[in-house]
Amino acid sequence: MIELTRLNGEHMVVNSDLIRYAEASPDTVITLVTGDKIVVTESTGELIERVIAFRSRLLQTAFAGGIVAADPTQPITAMSASAAQSMAASLPQTNTYADQDESWRRRGRDTD
């Protein structure tokens, strides 16, 4: 959420994730994803700075211990695919359709 000022001086808080785009003409007009338009006194540059500052604070809070950087020499997609294949191989292999067919067969016998 970022704090902005309407042209009449009234302060308001806007969810920055809902901002679709902002135009400077000459006042800053913010268009939200809902289609609503808000005219504010802040410039588009100030708006961008506030959004960046807000998201930076979110990330700092979410990753208070810091982010562990991956080894840039290792291909991430290859490691992810390899890990996914290993995990899939370790899962029990079942045929859910066969299980459902057996269940239906048992039900048919019970009703006879």
Contacts in CASP RR format, 6 or more apart in sequence:
PFRMAT RR
TARGET T0000
AUTHOR 0000-0000-0000
METHOD contacts of the structure
MODEL  1
MIELTRLNGEHMVVNSDLIRYAEASPDTVITLVTGDKIVVTESTGELIER
VIAFRSRLLQTAFAGGIVAADPTQPITAMSASAAQSMAASLPQTNTYADQ
DESWRRRGRDTD
1 13 0 8 1.000
1 14 0 8 1.000
1 15 0 8 1.000
1 16 0 8 1.000
1 54 0 8 1.000
2 13 0 8 1.000
2 14 0 8 1.000
2 16 0 8 1.000
2 47 0 8 1.000
2 50 0 8 1.000
2 51 0 8 1.000
2 54 0 8 1.000
3 11 0 8 1.000
3 12 0 8 1.000
3 13 0 8 1.000
3 50 0 8 1.000
4 11 0 8 1.000
4 12 0 8 1.000
4 13 0 8 1.000
4 14 0 8 1.000
4 30 0 8 1.000
4 38 0 8 1.000
4 40 0 8 1.000
4 41 0 8 1.000
4 42 0 8 1.000
4 47 0 8 1.000
4 50 0 8 1.000
5 11 0 8 1.000
5 12 0 8 1.000
5 40 0 8 1.000
5 41 0 8 1.000
5 42 0 8 1.000
6 12 0 8 1.000
6 38 0 8 1.000
6 39 0 8 1.000
6 40 0 8 1.000
6 41 0 8 1.000
7 27 0 8 1.000
7 39 0 8 1.000
7 40 0 8 1.000
7 41 0 8 1.000
9 41 0 8 1.000
12 38 0 8 1.000
14 30 0 8 1.000
14 32 0 8 1.000
14 38 0 8 1.000
16 50 0 8 1.000
16 51 0 8 1.000
16 54 0 8 1.000
16 55 0 8 1.000
18 32 0 8 1.000
18 33 0 8 1.000
18 34 0 8 1.000
19 30 0 8 1.000
19 31 0 8 1.000
19 32 0 8 1.000
19 33 0 8 1.000
19 47 0 8 1.000
19 51 0 8 1.000
20 31 0 8 1.000
20 32 0 8 1.000
20 33 0 8 1.000
20 35 0 8 1.000
21 30 0 8 1.000
21 31 0 8 1.000
22 28 0 8 1.000
22 29 0 8 1.000
22 30 0 8 1.000
22 31 0 8 1.000
22 44 0 8 1.000
22 47 0 8 1.000
23 29 0 8 1.000
23 31 0 8 1.000
23 44 0 8 1.000
24 43 0 8 1.000
24 44 0 8 1.000
27 39 0 8 1.000
27 40 0 8 1.000
27 41 0 8 1.000
28 39 0 8 1.000
28 40 0 8 1.000
28 41 0 8 1.000
28 42 0 8 1.000
28 43 0 8 1.000
28 44 0 8 1.000
28 47 0 8 1.000
29 37 0 8 1.000
29 38 0 8 1.000
29 39 0 8 1.000
30 37 0 8 1.000
30 38 0 8 1.000
30 39 0 8 1.000
30 40 0 8 1.000
30 47 0 8 1.000
31 37 0 8 1.000
32 38 0 8 1.000
40 47 0 8 1.000
42 50 0 8 1.000
70 76 0 8 1.000
END
